[in-house]
Amino acid sequence: MSHDTLQPYKVTQKHAQGAGNIPIAELHVGKRVRIVTKETLDYINTELVPSIGEHGLIHPITISWSEELQKFELIAGWNRLQAFKILGFTEIPYSLRETMDEEALLKLEVEENIRRNDMR
């Protein structure tokens, strides 16, 4: 397959159901798969905060409604959320996914993190 040819793929998961802004105080951040390291915090402070401050948020965070908590729960975008807090924002843009069980949430968080590639 050449690099300029796209192949069809069977879609098995729903896409975002909506988007908008949500008050940061209304988000629930549950237990995360990825461990926060010094390098993560350095990245947020030295790269992500200045980038969002200058260019705005390019990719919104991803949230899902938790029936159990009766709150919106963060699925993807913890670093972006932290940057928004540092910048003093009280709301953050989001993409809303369908309500998911714990296993589906975990799979989506892992998928989001393993598919991310550092730009060279």
Backbone hydrogen bonds in HBPLUS format (Angstrom, degrees):
<---DONOR---> <-ACCEPTOR-->    atom                        ^
c    i                          cat <-CA-CA->   ^        H-A-AA   ^      H-
h    n   atom  resd res      DA  || num        DHA   H-A  angle D-A-AA Bond
n    s   type  num  typ     dist DA aas  dist angle  dist       angle   num
A0005-THR N   A0002-SER O   3.31 MM   3  5.66 162.4  2.34 118.6 117.6     1
A0017-GLN N   A0096-LEU O   2.55 MM  79  5.41 163.6  1.58 160.8 167.0     2
A0096-LEU N   A0018-GLY O   2.76 MM  78  5.09 175.1  1.77 146.2 147.9     3
A0020-GLY N   A0094-TYR O   3.29 MM  74  5.59 150.7  2.38 139.3 142.1     4
A0094-TYR N   A0020-GLY O   2.79 MM  74  5.59 154.1  1.85 151.7 155.4     5
A0022-ILE N   A0092-ILE O   3.00 MM  70  5.55 154.6  2.06 138.6 143.6     6
A0092-ILE N   A0022-ILE O   2.96 MM  70  5.55 150.5  2.05 142.5 148.9     7
A0026-GLU N   A0023-PRO O   3.00 MM   3  5.49 152.3  2.08 112.8 121.1     8
A0024-ILE N   A0090-THR O   2.77 MM  66  5.56 162.0  1.80 135.6 141.9     9
A0027-LEU N   A0024-ILE O   3.15 MM   3  5.56 168.3  2.16 116.1 119.8    10
A0028-HIS N   A0072-PHE O   2.84 MM  44  6.11 154.3  1.91 155.3 163.2    11
A0074-LEU N   A0028-HIS O   2.91 MM  46  6.19 160.8  1.95 163.1 166.1    12
A0041-LEU N   A0037-THR O   3.09 MM   4  6.47 163.1  2.12 152.6 155.6    13
A0042-ASP N   A0038-LYS O   2.82 MM   4  6.05 157.0  1.87 150.9 158.0    14
A0043-TYR N   A0039-GLU O   2.87 MM   4  6.03 158.1  1.92 145.4 151.3    15
A0044-ILE N   A0040-THR O   2.96 MM   4  6.27 160.9  1.99 151.8 156.7    16
A0045-ASN N   A0041-LEU O   2.98 MM   4  6.18 169.8  1.99 152.1 154.4    17
A0046-THR N   A0042-ASP O   2.77 MM   4  5.80 166.6  1.79 157.0 161.1    18
A0047-GLU N   A0043-TYR O   2.90 MM   4  5.27 151.2  1.98 137.0 143.7    19
A0048-LEU N   A0043-TYR O   2.99 MM   5  6.32 164.7  2.02 151.2 156.2    20
A0049-VAL N   A0044-ILE O   2.85 MM   5  5.87 160.2  1.89 164.1 165.2    21
A0051-SER N   A0047-GLU O   3.09 MM   4  6.11 154.5  2.16 142.3 150.1    22
A0052-ILE N   A0048-LEU O   2.87 MM   4  6.05 172.9  1.87 162.9 163.9    23
A0053-GLY N   A0049-VAL O   2.85 MM   4  5.92 157.9  1.90 151.2 158.5    24
A0054-GLU N   A0050-PRO O   2.96 MM   4  6.10 145.0  2.09 141.8 149.9    25
A0055-HIS N   A0051-SER O   2.74 MM   4  5.79 172.0  1.74 160.1 163.0    26
A0056-GLY N   A0052-ILE O   2.79 MM   4  4.33 142.0  1.94 119.0 126.5    27
A0061-ILE N   A0093-PRO O   3.25 MM  32  6.55 149.5  2.35 148.5 140.1    28
A0095-SER N   A0061-ILE O   2.78 MM  34  6.16 135.9  1.97 152.6 167.1    29
A0062-THR N   A0076-ALA O   2.85 MM  14  4.99 167.6  1.87 147.6 150.5    30
A0075-ILE N   A0062-THR O   2.77 MM  13  5.38 168.4  1.79 155.0 152.4    31
A0076-ALA N   A0062-THR O   3.23 MM  14  4.99 160.6  2.27 129.6 132.8    32
A0063-ILE N   A0095-SER O   2.97 MM  32  6.26 160.9  2.01 156.4 161.0    33
A0097-ARG N   A0063-ILE O   2.84 MM  34  6.10 167.2  1.86 167.4 171.3    34
A0064-SER N   A0073-GLU O   2.96 MM   9  5.37 146.9  2.07 143.5 154.1    35
A0073-GLU N   A0064-SER O   2.75 MM   9  5.37 172.9  1.75 162.6 163.7    36
A0066-SER N   A0071-LYS O   2.84 MM   5  5.53 166.3  1.86 161.1 165.8    37
A0070-GLN N   A0066-SER O   2.73 MM   4  5.48 135.7  1.92 142.3 155.4    38
A0081-LEU N   A0077-GLY O   2.87 MM   4  6.10 155.1  1.93 154.6 162.4    39
A0082-GLN N   A0078-TRP O   2.93 MM   4  6.23 157.6  1.98 152.6 158.1    40
A0083-ALA N   A0079-ASN O   2.98 MM   4  6.26 156.1  2.04 148.1 154.7    41
A0084-PHE N   A0080-ARG O   2.97 MM   4  6.24 155.3  2.03 147.6 153.9    42
A0085-LYS N   A0081-LEU O   3.04 MM   4  6.35 152.9  2.11 147.8 155.0    43
A0086-ILE N   A0082-GLN O   2.98 MM   4  6.28 160.6  2.01 151.3 156.1    44
A0087-LEU N   A0083-ALA O   2.93 MM   4  6.17 153.9  2.00 149.1 156.4    45
A0089-PHE N   A0084-PHE O   3.04 MM   5  5.45 150.6  2.13 162.4 157.6    46
A0088-GLY N   A0085-LYS O   3.01 MM   3  5.10 151.6  2.09 102.0 111.1    47
A0105-LEU N   A0101-ASP O   2.99 MM   4  6.27 158.5  2.04 156.7 163.5    48
A0106-LEU N   A0102-GLU O   2.98 MM   4  6.16 161.4  2.02 150.4 154.9    49
A0107-LYS N   A0103-GLU O   2.99 MM   4  6.23 162.4  2.02 149.7 154.4    50
A0108-LEU N   A0104-ALA O   3.00 MM   4  6.19 157.8  2.05 147.4 153.1    51
A0109-GLU N   A0105-LEU O   2.97 MM   4  6.22 158.9  2.01 151.6 157.2    52
A0110-VAL N   A0106-LEU O   2.98 MM   4  6.18 168.1  1.99 155.9 159.0    53
A0111-GLU N   A0107-LYS O   2.87 MM   4  6.00 164.7  1.90 148.8 153.8    54
A0112-GLU N   A0108-LEU O   2.93 MM   4  6.06 162.5  1.96 148.4 152.7    55
A0113-ASN N   A0109-GLU O   3.13 MM   4  6.35 151.4  2.22 144.8 152.0    56
A0113-ASN N   A0110-VAL O   3.10 MM   3  5.20 118.7  2.50  97.1 112.0    57
A0114-ILE N   A0110-VAL O   2.89 MM   4  6.11 158.7  1.93 161.5 167.2    58
A0115-ARG N   A0111-GLU O   3.11 MM   4  6.02 149.9  2.20 148.4 154.6    59
